[in-house]
Amino acid sequence: MSAEVLAQTLINTMTSASIYVMMAVGFTLVFGTMRIVNFAHGAAYLAGAYGMFVFGTMAGLPFVLAVLISVLVVVLASSAIEVTLVERTIDDGLKTMILTLGISLVVAGAIESIFGSTPVAVPSLAEGAYRFAGVSLPKERAIVIVAGVVVMVGLWIFLRYFRWGQGLRAVSQDKEMAAAMGVPVRKMQAWGFGGAAGLAALAGALIAPVLYSNPDIGDAALVKAFMVVIIGGVGSVSGAVLAGILVALVENIATVWLDASVSGVITFTVVILVLIAAPRGIMGRTSERV
């Protein structure tokens, strides 16, 4: 592998990792605070991508404004769904999984009915590419990478130093104790659910100008997030970050060395090997939840 190909592979890895990490961290936040597996997480990613199509392509709003509106709509809708529907089944894991799966199917079906199954495109914020030493970094991918880093650093600061972030961590570690200490558990769960959906929507909105969007992208994103969470350790944010980078690296190296069609097989093989070596994930034993 030449230096140029290696550098290009690393760039593609960072782009994919930014999306995978945002998806997986949101998935982890929901599980950590509510102890449920949210199958509607992919639908939030799908909604974010199509939100960009509606507000960016059809309405012609500026890129940043379209992203903000798309994410805000998903956050508010998801919080409302949590309060009106998910809360009623939160103590029954199976019912909650079926409910969130149903929500995912409804969202995907509605989008396909409205926009059809033909892939849609979103205009990029910045055309062209940065070129150095024979390596090309498209500006739209650079935006995804920078945004991913900023979001993860911002989330780390929020969880560590802000009252609401500390409340989310407290609920994740011990819901009963948090309630006894005055933490509004139900409010934390509702906004945690909405915030996690917001991360997924942001991932979908940011990747929309890079890849075409269709009603099936939510399913693929959900599977990838689930794999990342399993590898990193369920409930571990730091594990989700490391696993997201690992999965992206494995996929891109497999694509370069072998073929794009087998990269998924290689990734699943890595999941199996990690589970054999560390059944609770690479950070499942040592990291605190959220």
Secondary structure as UniProt FT lines:
FT   HELIX           3..34
FT   TURN            39..40
FT   HELIX           41..52
FT   HELIX           53..58
FT   HELIX           63..81
FT   HELIX           82..86
FT   HELIX           87..89
FT   TURN            90..91
FT   HELIX           93..115
FT   STRAND          129..132
FT   TURN            133..134
FT   STRAND          135..138
FT   HELIX           139..161
FT   HELIX           163..173
FT   HELIX           175..180
FT   TURN            181..182
FT   HELIX           185..207
FT   TURN            208..210
FT   TURN            215..216
FT   HELIX           217..232
FT   TURN            234..235
FT   HELIX           237..257
FT   HELIX           260..277
FT   TURN            279..280
FT   TURN            282..286
//
